[in-house]
Each structure stands twice: as structure tokens, then as C-alpha cells.
Amino acid sequence: MAIYTEEMLVNMGPQHPSTHGVLNLKLKTDGEIVHDARPNIGYLHRCAEKIGESVTYAQFVPYTDRMDYVAAMNQNLGYALAVEKLMGLEAPPRANFIRVIMAELNRMASHLLFMSCYGLDMGAFTPFLYGFREREMILDLFEQTCGARLTYNYI
């Protein structure tokens, strides 16, 4: 008597948003045997759009932090600017200056993280140490400003 099986498509991953290069695999399996694997590099779905449908403007801002946790301040800024434009509002000049400073600091911190990890991936440990040292100074400023070091609900 033969056992009949059929191929099944299985989504595997992403394992965690902070893994180095988020990876999703579409596997074609027959029991425990994998016949085909199709990688989808950079896959991450957080259902942010669906969550945004059921909360207010102010309640959704913290979710933008998690869309890009390395540049959370910039994600907050983009969302705030879009909503303000839709509502016909304009932030005071001082607020705009502070926003630009925070966004630029976050951009620099993001680039420092990239270059540090890139150096580490290439086998150089020293750039990692220098990059993280400099990034820590920016994160200290963020912590003093809004109380957070990773997901800054500030803008």
C-alpha cells in the first residue's frame, strides 16, 4: 500500500525583524523533503496599514517607529508631515528646525550603523567599534530628548 502525499507551499520566515537582512523563503515541500526554495530578501510585513485604519492620528505615530527602527525619527517625521499636509496645518518654525536636526542626527546614526556592520561583514572589527562609539553619542542625545534609544515617538 503506497502512501499518497502532495507538495505543499510553506512560507518560512522572516525569523525576526532585527536579523541581519530579513529573509523569507517560499518552500515547496513533500513531507519533510524540500524540493524548491525561493528566497525573498528584504521581506517584512507588519500590518501597519491595517492597524492605521482603526486608530487615530496620535495613536498611530508610535507604529511608525517600528517601520524602520534604525531611522524611527525619520519615519515619525514623514508620517507627521503627510498628516499635517492633509489637514492643512503648518508646524511653527522652531518645531521645523528641531525636526530637521533630529532627522539629520537619525540619518547619521543610521549610516553609522550601516557602515559599522558593513565593516564587520567584510572582516574588519575596528570600524564597528568606532561607528558604534559615535552612534552612541547620538543615541544619548535622543534619550535626553525623548527618553528612548531605539523607537523615538518624538516628532
Secondary structure, DSSP 8 states (H G I E B T S, - for coil): -------EEEEE----TTSSS-EEEEEEEETTEEEEEEEEET-----HHHHHTTS-HHHHHHHHHTTSTTSHHHHHHHHHHHHHHHHT----HHHHHHHHHHHHHHHHHHHHHHHHHHHHHTT-SHHHHHHHHHHHHHHHHHHHHHS-SSS----
